[in-house]
Each structure stands twice: as structure tokens, then as C-alpha cells.
């Protein structure tokens, strides 16, 4: 999880071996002048096991091999630490940044506090809100076109933790000071280019005016632009930035009306946002609407393709659940009277309903709970949903995985080093070692194994996803080793974890987690739904495994132990084999 730089006294860091050139005091993390907004930070390093290591004159706990990862609180600003062992000393400065904007002194707005901060476009009658941070007891307002909107002090509200807090067990909101936070909203009834709002602040008889940095436009409902997705898989989100959650990706060619803009993000008519770099505007196009009549299908050797003939390529969403897959077409009205679907290896029945005006939902009732992957594409204006059939289980006892293709992804590689252990041993290296051991085990059982990398080279996340899509394996497994955010308790947190995103991968993630933890007596870190690049593929059940913590001094000794690596690979291979047999 971290790309860590090491600081070494009288020695060197080796990235391919845990041995040291000579006895050394090593601090891998944090490097000096490291900046963070966390309230505490852990120190990751090692030293020969004899004698004491002190940080700011306090002795710290170490593993049998001498590794350490104690945590220390941070004050705002500079924090100075001295790490000492015998006559070896290292000074490290950590800077804690203030995550909350500072209330300005005097008659001024806080820097970069005026919102909207980017150009925005909204529909007539839609609420437009403004905010600013200014000194307490000020009078704050904003002028937009011919109206003035008062910005009023806001009551205190909870500040949510980041998503990473779920990984440290600290996922609790806390109170945030509202001092200096001014907000107000308005509406505009007609289409217009309103330009930049003008913010005004009055305090102690003095007044300043400052323009906002974003222009405001009200769109004409009769002349809304139409966008078309130009990439293979357009990333749709719940809001206008990468901070917002992902929705079902939009296939290339999807068209939708643009109902709003925020910076480089477009709001589409069905509610999702997409980056404008993944689209083009179609001059003169009218808002896309289609009818749908009969739905067809074609059965291929390894998949069933459901064919939806449409007049125009409209937005879609997919939702998987227990023994069903539901596909929703937006801006669509049904004229359906006949659907043919004969007996099928996968599908028991297909139901549909017009859920709302312009929204048709198709529900595939499946014969078994386990789903094996799907692909979604447009051929012209015809939507094609390919549902993969279950792989055939081998009957020979000696080759239990004879008919299975498995993609193995050794995480990181090349410049992407991943996490680091206390000696400087890098995650990318141990990932590859265990992946090769796992590959050998799976091949012995008859599986065809495709590796995303076989040496220390950089493979992008997009390339790894493309390999899964192209190879269409029975399953895909990504091998990683874990670390923690800055404020994680690295001394205590350890264990094996499994991550999934698509519901079709949940059973596999849960099974492998439970099997390996029980088989090896490992501590459990947990099973997580997580929006990761290597859990998002839909072409096959895709799971990411974190085999242990590089940042935990005791667990790291197991992570780099060849015997433990072999045991872990064997257990995962056995778990994979038993899982296939359990869902046959």
C-alpha cells in the first residue's frame, strides 16, 4: 500500500533479500520531512536484535529478528524524532498538516475557500449553492447577475473519516468546527450565462469584494447537449470527481443528454457523472430516447449472448445478486410482446418490467447462485450482454483443475514497488515469489495459468484488467501483501485478508479467506468489499488477496520465510481447488 523510502545508518537496504550488508539501524518509513494530516504515525525499521532501540529516548518493542513499527502522536507542524541504537543515531522530521482550512485573520477570505471553484452549468430552477470561509461575525454575501445572496454562518456538522479508516478500525465521524463557514443558495429560472459570482465581506466597517473562480451557466432545456462515450468503458460515477463511487461502466458508443457540468465533469440525464475526456459532444443531436421490442439470444460454446436491438445506444446499469442478474436500460420504453429463450445452461427465466417512465429492467433468473462473469458492449445500436457459462469440472482425480484457466496477478512490479518491510524488502518481490509457487501448485492440478508478469517489470492496472478480459479465465487472483495508512497500529494489526467488488466474486473471496485462515492458523484481517482495479473486472470472478502485513514486525518474519511462503501458496491452491468443487 505504501511506496516507502528508506533511511539507513552504516548499512544498505537490499530489495531482494532480507539480509543486511552489515549490522545497521534502518528506518524505512517515514523519511525525513514526510508530510501527513494524520494524528499519529508509525515508524517502520529494523536493527540487530541485541541492545535497545530508542525513539525520543523511549525504548521500543521489537520482534525476535529486531524489526519494529511503533506509533507516535503528532502535533500540528513540525515533529522531530531521534532514533538511536548504541552509537547510531538518525534524526527524522515529520510535518503534520492541518486538514481543516484556517480561518483568516482580518478582513479576508480564506485562500481557495470560495465555491463553486470551477465552472458549473445547471438546469433552470436547480439549486445553486455558494460557500466561503471568513472571520467570525462578518457579513458575507455573493452577487450573481442581478441578485444578492446572503451567506450565513453554518452550524457544526460531523466530519466523515476517509474510506481508509475502514482498514484501521477507526471508522467514526468526529465533530468539525464550523467557525468561519458561510453558505447560501439560490435558483435561476431562465437560461443564461451568468459569469463569475462576486463575493463580498464586511467586517469592522471595512468591505472587500472578490470574484469567484468559477463561471455559472444556466442551460436551456430545449437545447441540452448530447454526449457520446468514446472510450471502451466510460467510468460513470455518483458525483463530479474521482472521490465519488463508481457505477456500471458505460460501453463505448453510449449516448446521453448532458444536464449539468462541473469543471471537466458532465452530468448525464440518468443521474451519473462522467469525465468529459471520455466523451464527445454530438452537435445538433436530440436527447436520446429509444423503444425496445423483442429481445433475442444466441448460445455460444462458453457463453449466452442476450441481444437488445435499440434505436440509439442508451445508458445501462447492471446489478448482480443471489441467482439473478438485472440489467436496466435508461431513456427506454418497452413495446415488448415476445421474448424467446430456450432451455439454457445458465438462464432459468428472463423477466422484464417498465420500472419507471424511460426505465426498463430485465432480470435474468439463473440456474445456480455462482455467476462466472459477463461482458457488455454495443454493436452499433444493439446492446449485447454476454453471460459466461460455468466452466466444466474435470473428472480425473489426478488433474482436478484440468479444464480451468486461471489468471494470477503478482501485484506491483518495476517502479511500482508496493509496500516495504522493516528491512526494505519490497512487496513486489515477495508477491512474485508466492505467485510463482502458487502457479506451480495449480499447474500440477492441471490448470492453465496465465501470469500478468513473470519478472520484475511494470504492468499497468489497465493492462492487468485487459489480460483478464482477453483471457476470460474461470477466476482471477491478485496476490499482494499489506501495509497500513499513516495512523494505523502497525504493531498490532496483521492477518490474511480477501477483497472483492463484483458480487460474483464474493463467494470465492469468503471461501479462500476462511480456508487459508483455518488451514494455516493465520490471524484474520477480514473480508472487504473494495473498489480496486483488480477486483472490478466483470469477465470473471476476480479476488485480491492480502497474504500478510509487511508493516507488522512479527508477521513480516513469516512473510519472508521461504517455508511459510510455500505453505501459504499450497493452502491457497488447495482452497481454489476445493472452491471449484463446492460450486460445481
C-alpha positions in Angstrom: 0.0 0.0 0.0 2.9 2.4 0.6 5.9 3.2 -1.6 8.4 3.8 1.1 11.9 5.3 1.1 14.4 4.0 3.5 16.9 5.9 5.8 20.0 3.8 6.7 22.8 4.3 9.1 26.1 2.4 8.4 24.5 -0.1 6.0 22.3 -0.5 3.0 18.8 -1.7 2.1 18.5 -4.8 -0.1 15.3 -5.2 -2.1 15.8 -8.9 -3.0 16.9 -10.3 0.3 16.2 -9.7 4.0 19.9 -10.0 4.8 21.9 -6.8 5.5 25.4 -6.0 4.3 26.4 -5.2 7.9 24.7 -4.6 11.2 22.6 -1.4 10.7 19.9 0.7 12.1 17.3 1.2 9.4 14.2 3.3 9.3 12.2 2.5 6.1 9.3 4.8 7.0 8.8 7.7 7.4 11.5 9.5 5.5 12.6 12.8 6.9 10.4 15.9 6.0 7.5 13.5 5.5 4.1 15.3 5.4 0.8 13.9 6.7 -2.5 15.1 8.1 -2.8 12.0 10.4 -2.8 12.5 14.1 -0.2 9.8 14.6 2.4 7.9 12.6 4.2 4.6 12.8 8.0 4.1 12.4 9.0 1.1 10.3 12.5 -0.3 10.6 15.0 -2.8 11.9 18.3 -3.2 13.8 20.3 -6.1 15.1 18.2 -7.8 17.9 20.8 -7.2 20.6 20.5 -4.0 22.6 17.8 -1.4 22.7 16.4 1.0 20.0 15.1 4.2 21.4 12.9 6.8 19.7 13.0 10.2 21.5 14.7 8.4 24.4 11.9 5.8 24.8 12.7 2.1 24.3 10.5 0.5 21.7 9.2 -3.1 21.3 10.9 -5.2 18.6 10.4 -8.6 17.1 12.8 -11.5 17.6 14.7 -10.5 14.5 14.9 -6.9 15.6 12.1 -5.3 13.5 9.9 -2.5 14.8 6.8 -0.4 13.9 5.8 1.7 17.0 3.3 4.6 16.6 3.8 8.1 17.9 1.3 11.0 18.2 1.9 14.1 16.0 1.3 17.8 16.8 0.4 20.2 14.1 3.5 21.5 12.4 7.0 20.0 12.8 7.6 16.9 14.9 11.3 16.0 15.5 12.2 12.4 16.2 15.6 10.9 17.2 16.1 7.2 16.6 19.0 5.7 18.4 20.8 2.4 18.8 24.1 2.4 20.7 26.3 4.9 18.9 24.0 5.0 15.8 21.6 7.9 15.6 19.0 9.1 13.0 17.0 12.3 13.1 13.7 12.4 11.3 11.3 15.4 10.9 7.6 14.7 10.3 5.3 17.6 9.4 1.6 17.3 10.3 -0.6 19.4 8.1 -3.8 21.0 9.2 -6.6 19.1 7.3 -9.1 21.9 8.2 -9.0 25.3 6.4 -7.7 28.0 8.6 -10.0 30.9 9.4 -8.3 34.1 8.2 -7.3 37.0 10.4 -8.5 40.4 9.4 -10.8 41.3 6.5 -10.1 38.5 4.1 -11.5 35.2 2.7 -9.5 32.0 3.4 -7.4 31.0 0.5 -9.2 28.8 -2.1 -12.3 28.7 0.0 -14.8 30.3 -2.4 -17.1 27.8 -4.1 -18.0 27.0 -6.8 -14.3 26.7 -7.5 -14.8 25.6 -11.1 -17.1 26.5 -14.0 -20.5 24.9 -13.5 -23.7 24.5 -15.5 -27.2 23.7 -14.1 -30.8 23.4 -15.2 -33.3 26.3 -14.8 -34.8 26.2 -11.3 -32.0 24.0 -9.9 -30.4 25.0 -6.6 -27.0 26.6 -6.8 -25.0 26.9 -3.6 -22.1 29.1 -2.6 -19.7 28.9 0.3 -16.8 30.8 1.8 -14.6 30.8 4.8 -14.2 34.1 6.5 -13.7 35.6 10.0 -16.4 35.1 12.6 -19.1 37.9 12.9 -18.5 39.0 9.3 -21.3 39.9 6.9 -20.8 37.7 3.8 -22.8 37.8 0.5 -22.5 36.9 -3.1 -23.8 38.8 -6.1 -24.9 36.7 -9.2 -26.3 38.6 -12.1 -29.0 40.9 -10.6 -29.5 39.1 -7.3 -27.6 39.2 -4.0 -27.5 36.0 -1.8 -26.6 36.2 1.9 -24.1 33.7 3.1 -24.9 32.8 6.7 -22.8 31.1 9.4 -23.4 27.3 9.5 -24.0 25.1 12.5 -21.5 22.4 13.4 -21.6 19.2 11.4 -19.8 15.8 11.6 -16.7 15.3 9.6 -16.6 11.9 8.0 -13.4 9.8 8.1 -11.8 8.7 4.8 -12.5 5.3 3.3 -9.1 4.2 4.6 -10.5 4.4 8.1 -12.3 1.1 7.5 -8.9 -0.5 7.2 -7.7 0.7 10.6 -10.9 0.1 12.6 -11.3 3.9 13.3 -14.3 4.4 11.0 -16.1 7.0 13.2 -17.1 10.6 12.4 -15.9 13.4 14.6 -17.1 16.9 15.2 -15.8 19.6 12.9 -15.6 23.2 13.8 -17.9 25.4 11.8 -16.4 28.7 12.8 -16.0 30.9 9.7 -18.0 28.6 7.4 -20.6 30.7 5.5 -23.1 29.2 2.9 -26.1 30.2 0.9 -28.1 29.0 -2.1 -30.4 30.4 -4.8 -32.1 29.4 -8.0 -32.3 30.9 -11.5 -35.4 30.4 -13.6 -34.2 31.0 -17.1 -31.2 30.0 -19.3 -28.3 32.5 -19.1 -24.6 32.8 -18.9 -24.2 34.4 -15.5 -20.4 34.8 -15.4 -18.5 34.7 -12.2 -20.2 35.4 -8.9 -18.8 38.3 -6.8 -18.2 37.6 -3.1 -18.4 40.5 -0.6 -17.2 40.5 3.0 -17.8 43.3 5.6 -16.1 43.4 9.0 -15.4 46.2 11.4 -16.6 48.8 8.9 -14.3 47.5 6.1 -15.5 45.8 2.9 -13.8 43.7 0.3 -15.0 42.2 -2.9 -13.5 39.1 -4.6 -14.7 37.3 -7.7 -15.2 33.6 -7.6 -13.0 31.4 -9.7 -15.8 29.5 -11.4 -18.3 30.8 -14.0 -22.0 29.8 -13.8 -24.3 28.9 -16.7 -27.9 28.0 -16.7 -28.7 25.6 -19.5 -31.6 25.8 -21.9 -33.8 22.7 -21.5 -34.7 23.0 -25.2 -31.0 22.9 -26.3 -29.3 20.5 -24.0 -26.1 19.0 -25.5 -25.8 15.2 -26.2 -22.6 13.3 -25.3 -21.2 10.0 -26.7 -18.8 7.8 -24.8 -15.6 7.5 -26.9 -13.6 5.0 -24.7 -14.1 1.3 -24.4 -15.5 1.6 -20.9 -16.6 5.0 -19.7 -16.3 5.5 -15.9 -19.7 6.6 -14.5 -19.7 8.0 -11.0 -22.2 9.3 -8.4 -20.6 12.7 -8.4 -18.3 15.1 -10.3 -14.8 13.8 -9.2 -12.9 10.6 -8.7 -13.8 10.8 -5.0 -17.3 9.6 -5.8 -18.3 6.0 -6.1 -18.3 4.1 -9.4 -21.4 3.0 -11.2 -21.7 0.4 -14.0 -19.2 1.5 -16.7 -20.8 2.8 -19.9 -19.9 0.9 -23.1 -18.3 2.7 -26.0 -21.0 4.5 -28.1 -23.4 5.2 -25.2 -25.3 8.4 -25.8 -26.9 10.6 -23.1 -28.2 14.1 -22.6 -26.0 16.4 -20.6 -28.0 18.1 -17.8 -25.1 19.7 -15.9 -21.4 20.4 -15.8 -18.8 20.9 -13.0 -15.3 21.6 -14.2 -14.4 18.7 -16.6 -17.3 16.5 -15.4 -20.6 16.1 -17.2 -23.8 15.1 -15.5 -25.8 12.7 -17.7 -29.6 12.5 -17.9 -29.9 9.3 -15.9 -28.0 10.8 -12.9 -24.4 9.6 -13.4 -21.4 11.8 -13.9 -18.6 11.1 -16.4 -15.3 12.9 -17.2 -15.7 14.9 -20.4 -12.3 13.5 -21.6 -14.1 10.1 -22.1 -16.8 11.7 -24.3 -17.5 13.9 -27.3 -20.4 16.3 -27.8 -22.6 15.5 -30.9 -23.6 18.8 -32.5 -27.3 19.1 -33.2 -28.2 15.7 -31.7 -31.6 15.5 -29.9 -31.9 13.8 -26.5 -31.5 10.1 -27.0 -34.7 8.1 -26.5 -35.5 4.5 -27.7 -38.1 1.9 -27.7 -37.4 -1.8 -27.4 -39.4 -4.7 -28.8 -38.3 -8.3 -28.8 -35.1 -9.4 -27.0 -33.1 -12.2 -28.7 -30.3 -14.5 -27.8 -27.6 -16.7 -29.3 -25.9 -19.6 -27.4 -22.2 -19.9 -27.9 -20.0 -22.7 -26.6 -18.9 -20.9 -23.5 -21.5 -18.0 -23.2 -25.0 -16.9 -23.9 -25.3 -13.6 -25.6 -28.5 -11.6 -25.0 -29.2 -9.2 -27.8 -31.2 -5.9 -27.2 -32.0 -4.2 -30.5 -32.3 -0.4 -29.8 -32.7 2.7 -31.9 -29.9 4.5 -30.1 -27.2 3.4 -27.6 -28.6 4.5 -24.2 -27.0 4.3 -20.7 -27.2 1.0 -18.9 -26.6 -0.4 -15.4 -26.0 -4.0 -14.1 -26.8 -5.4 -10.7 -25.9 -8.9 -9.6 -27.5 -10.7 -6.6 -28.1 -14.2 -5.5 -29.1 -16.2 -8.6 -30.1 -13.1 -10.6 -28.5 -10.5 -12.8 -30.5 -7.4 -13.6 -29.9 -5.1 -16.5 -31.6 -1.6 -16.6 -31.9 0.4 -19.8 -32.4 4.2 -19.4 -34.3 6.5 -21.7 -36.1 3.4 -23.0 -39.7 2.5 -23.4 -40.9 -1.1 -23.9 -43.1 -2.3 -26.7 -42.2 -5.9 -25.9 -44.7 -8.7 -26.6 -42.5 -11.7 -27.4 -39.1 -13.0 -26.0 -37.7 -16.3 -27.0 -35.3 -18.1 -24.6 -35.0 -21.9 -24.8 -33.5 -24.2 -22.2 -30.1 -22.8 -21.4 -27.1 -24.0 -19.4 -27.2 -20.8 -17.3 -30.5 -19.0 -17.5 -33.7 -20.4 -16.0 -36.0 -17.5 -16.9 -36.0 -13.9 -18.2 -38.4 -11.3 -16.7 -38.8 -7.7 -17.6 -40.8 -4.6 -16.4 -41.1 -0.9 -17.1 -40.0 0.3 -13.7 -40.5 4.0 -14.4 -41.0 6.2 -17.4 -37.9 5.7 -19.6 -36.5 2.9 -17.5 -36.8 -0.8 -18.4 -35.4 -3.6 -16.2 -34.5 -7.1 -17.4 -34.0 -9.7 -14.7 -32.2 -13.0 -15.6 -33.1 -15.7 -13.1 -30.1 -18.1 -13.1 -30.0 -21.8 -12.5 -27.1 -21.6 -10.0 -26.1 -19.0 -7.5 -22.5 -18.7 -8.7 -22.0 -16.4 -11.7 -19.0 -16.7 -13.9 -18.7 -13.3 -15.5 -20.3 -11.1 -18.1 -19.3 -8.6 -20.8 -21.3 -5.6 -22.1 -20.9 -3.9 -25.4 -22.6 -2.1 -28.2 -22.6 -3.4 -31.8 -23.9 -0.3 -33.5 -27.0 0.5 -31.5 -27.6 -3.1 -30.4 -26.7 -3.9 -26.9 -25.1 -7.3 -26.3 -24.8 -8.8 -22.9 -22.6 -11.9 -22.8 -23.2 -14.2 -19.8 -20.5 -16.8 -19.3 -21.4 -20.4 -18.8 -19.9 -22.4 -15.8 -16.6 -24.0 -16.6 -16.6 -27.8 -17.0 -15.3 -29.6 -14.0 -12.6 -32.2 -14.7 -13.4 -35.8 -13.9 -9.8 -37.1 -13.4 -8.8 -37.2 -9.8 -5.1 -36.5 -10.7 -5.9 -33.4 -12.6 -8.7 -31.7 -10.6 -8.3 -28.4 -12.5 -7.8 -29.8 -15.9 -10.4 -27.6 -17.7 -9.7 -24.4 -15.8 -7.8 -21.3 -16.9 -6.7 -19.1 -14.0 -5.2 -15.6 -14.2 -2.6 -15.0 -11.5 -1.6 -11.3 -10.9 1.6 -10.7 -8.8 0.8 -7.2 -7.5 3.1 -4.2 -8.4 6.4 -4.6 -10.2 9.1 -2.4 -11.8 8.8 1.1 -10.4 5.6 0.2 -8.6 7.3 -1.3 -5.5 4.2 -1.6 -3.3 4.7 -1.8 0.5 8.0 -2.2 2.2 9.0 -4.4 5.1 11.1 -3.1 8.0 14.4 -4.2 6.3 13.5 -2.5 3.0 12.4 -5.8 1.4 9.7 -4.8 -1.2 6.2 -6.2 -1.6 6.6 -6.5 -5.4 9.3 -9.1 -4.9 7.5 -11.3 -2.3 4.3 -11.1 -4.4 6.2 -12.6 -7.4 7.8 -15.3 -5.3 4.5 -16.5 -3.8 2.7 -16.2 -7.2 5.2 -18.5 -8.9 4.8 -21.0 -6.1 1.0 -20.8 -6.4 1.3 -21.1 -10.2 3.3 -24.3 -9.9 0.8 -25.8 -7.5 -2.1 -25.0 -9.8 -0.3 -26.4 -12.9 0.3 -29.7 -11.0 -3.5 -29.9 -10.7 -3.9 -29.4 -14.4 -4.9 -25.7 -14.6 -3.8 -23.4 -17.3 -2.2 -20.4 -15.5 -1.7 -17.0 -17.1 0.6 -14.7 -15.2 0.2 -10.9 -15.6 4.0 -10.7 -15.0 6.8 -13.3 -14.6 9.6 -10.9 -13.6 10.2 -7.5 -12.1 8.5 -5.4 -14.7 5.9 -2.7 -14.5 2.5 -3.7 -15.8 -0.2 -1.0 -15.6 -3.5 -1.7 -13.9 -5.3 -1.1 -17.2 -3.1 -3.8 -18.8 -3.8 -6.2 -16.0 -7.5 -5.7 -16.4 -7.2 -6.2 -20.1 -5.5 -9.5 -19.6 -8.4 -10.8 -17.5 -10.9 -9.5 -20.1 -9.0 -11.1 -23.0 -8.2 -14.4 -21.4 -11.7 -14.9 -19.9 -10.4 -17.2 -17.1 -12.5 -19.2 -14.8 -11.2 -16.9 -12.0 -8.6 -14.3 -11.5 -6.5 -13.9 -8.3 -4.3 -10.9 -7.5 -1.5 -11.6 -4.9 -0.5 -8.8 -2.5 1.0 -8.1 0.9 -0.4 -5.4 3.1 0.5 -2.2 4.9 -1.4 0.5 6.7 -2.3 4.2 6.4 -0.1 6.5 8.5 -2.3 6.3 11.6 -2.7 2.5 11.5 -1.5 0.4 14.5 1.3 -1.4 12.7 2.5 -3.2 15.8 -0.9 -4.9 16.3 -2.7 -5.1 13.0 -1.9 -8.2 11.0 -3.6 -11.1 9.2 -4.8 -12.6 6.0 -7.5 -10.7 4.0 -9.6 -11.1 0.9 -11.1 -8.3 -1.2 -13.9 -8.4 -3.7 -16.1 -5.9 -5.7 -18.4 -7.8 -8.1 -21.0 -10.0 -6.3 -19.9 -12.9 -8.5 -16.5 -12.9 -6.6 -17.9 -12.7 -3.1 -18.3 -16.4 -2.5 -14.7 -17.0 -3.8 -13.3 -14.3 -1.5 -15.1 -15.6 1.5 -14.2 -19.2 0.9 -10.5 -18.6 0.3 -10.2 -16.3 3.3 -11.9 -18.8 5.6 -10.0 -21.8 4.2 -6.5 -20.2 4.5 -7.1 -18.8 7.9 -8.3 -22.1 9.2 -5.7 -24.3 7.4 -2.7 -22.3 8.5 -4.0 -20.9 11.7 -3.4 -17.4 10.5 -5.0 -14.3 12.1 -7.8 -12.9 10.1 -7.7 -9.3 8.9 -11.1 -9.7 7.3 -13.1 -9.8 4.0 -13.7 -6.5 2.4 -15.8 -5.2 -0.5 -13.4 -2.8 -2.1 -13.3 -0.7 -5.3 -9.9 -1.9 -6.5 -8.7 -2.2 -10.1 -8.1 -5.9 -9.8 -11.4 -6.6 -8.2 -13.5 -4.6 -10.7 -13.2 -6.9 -13.8 -16.6 -8.4 -14.8 -15.3 -11.0 -17.2 -14.6 -13.5 -14.4 -14.8 -13.7 -10.6 -11.8 -11.6 -9.5 -10.4 -11.5 -6.0 -7.4 -9.7 -4.4 -5.7 -11.5 -1.5 -3.5 -9.7 1.0 -1.4 -12.6 2.5 0.0 -10.7 5.5 1.3 -7.3 6.6 4.7 -6.1 5.6 4.3 -3.4 8.3 3.9 -5.8 11.2 7.3 -6.8 12.6 6.3 -10.3 13.7 4.2 -11.2 10.6 6.9 -9.8 8.3 9.2 -12.6 9.5 6.7 -15.1 8.2 6.1 -13.2 5.0 9.8 -13.5 4.0 10.3 -17.1 5.3 10.5 -19.5 2.3 8.8 -22.3 4.2 5.9 -20.1 5.2 5.7 -18.8 1.6 5.4 -22.3 0.3 2.8 -23.2 3.0 0.7 -20.1 2.0 0.9 -20.9 -1.7 -0.1 -24.5 -1.1 -3.1 -23.5 1.1 -4.4 -21.0 -1.5 -4.1 -23.7 -4.2 -5.9 -26.2 -2.1 -8.6 -23.6 -1.3 -9.1 -22.8 -5.0 -9.5 -26.5 -5.8 -12.0 -27.1 -3.0 -13.9 -24.0 -4.0 -14.3 -25.2 -7.6 -15.6 -28.5 -6.3 -18.0 -26.7 -3.9 -19.7 -24.7 -6.7 -19.8 -27.5 -9.3 
